[in-house]
Amino acid sequence: MVSEAIARGLKNGHSPAEALTYGVFSAHAKNSLNKATEAVIGKGKDLSKVVLSEAQQARIRDAMTDDLLKSGAAYLTDVRKEVQGRVVKTVLDQIFKGDRSEK
């Protein structure tokens, strides 16, 4: 899901840093939405088939906000891991590309 969101951001013309941030944040936001929705309407219900009252929408929004603020450290850790993984892959690709051209 994160890599799909990153690809979508890049495809829409965002810089790699913006796309990366968007991708990781999207995953966290979706998880928060799922948790908040389950807390308000119950587990296992299809959100697309439920009409939420304004009060329920406000409760979901508040729960999501709280969850996203609490998960900020995890969000930053995920961004760091994603950046490190991409940097390492890029460096290794360059190293091994250089080895192939020398042979």
ABEGO torsion letter per residue (X at the ends): XAAAAAAAAAAAGBBAAAAAAAAAAAAAAAAAAAAAAAAAAEBGBBAAABBBBAAAAAAAAAAAAAAAAAAAAAAAAAAAAAAAAAAAAAAAAAAAAAAAAAX
